[in-house]
């Protein structure tokens, strides 16, 4: 799969700036840039948006729901998490 760039938006604040996210063959984010075609942000993005790739690939990022069991957290399925809350 070749490198691809897709338009989306940054969800880190209420502005929802338009961004272009480039991913490589391994689906790793390699670049985030402002989308000049976005009607609201017109290509502007703040430093938070440019850091989203690092956040996405952070090894400490939670990727599944967790349930506290005593002093530790254990992974739990989505259905179980929703039933519990």
N, C-alpha and C positions, 0 to 999 in steps of 0.2 A: 504494500500500500504506500503510495507516495505521500510526501508532505502535503498537508491540506490547510487551508485557512478558511475559517467560518466566522460569519458575523454573529455576535451575541451581545449580551450586556453585562456590565459589572453590577453585582448585587450587594456590594459592601456598604452602600449608603443609599439614601433616598433619591439621589440624582439618576441612578441607573444609566450611566454613560454607555454609549455604544462602543464596543470593542471588537477587534479582529483577533481571533485566537488561532495561532499556527501550531499544529501538532505534527510530529514526525511519524515515521513508520511504526514505532513502538507505542504510539499514542501518548508521547511525552510532550507537554507544552514547551515549545521552544521560543515563542515570541508572543507578546501581547501588545497591540498598538491601538490607538484610537481609530474609530471608524469615521472617516470623513463624510460618509453618506448618512450617518445618523442625524435625524432631524432635530434632535435636542442638543446633543453634545458637540456635533459638527467636528469630530476628530479629537476633541480635548479629552484627556483622562488625567487623573491625579496619580500620585505615587502608589496609592493603595491598589489601583487596578493593575499597574505594572507588576506588582508583587503577587498577584493571584496564582501564577504558575508555581511559584515556590510553595505557597500554601496548599495547592492541590496535591503536590507530590511530597509533602512533609511526611516523613515516616511516623511521626507521632499523631497524625490526623486520624480521628475516629472514622471508621468506614462502616461500622455496624452499630446497632444499638447495644447498650451495656446495662446490666442490672447489678446493683450493689448487693453483695453477699458478704455480710460482716464488714470487714475492712477492705475487701477487694472488689473489683468489678469484673464480671464475666460477660462474654458475648452472649447475645440472645437474638433470636429471629425477630423480624419485623412484626409478624402477626402476634407473637407473644408480647412484644413491647407495647403494641397498641392495646392489646387486651388488658395488660397490667395498668396502664395509665388511664 
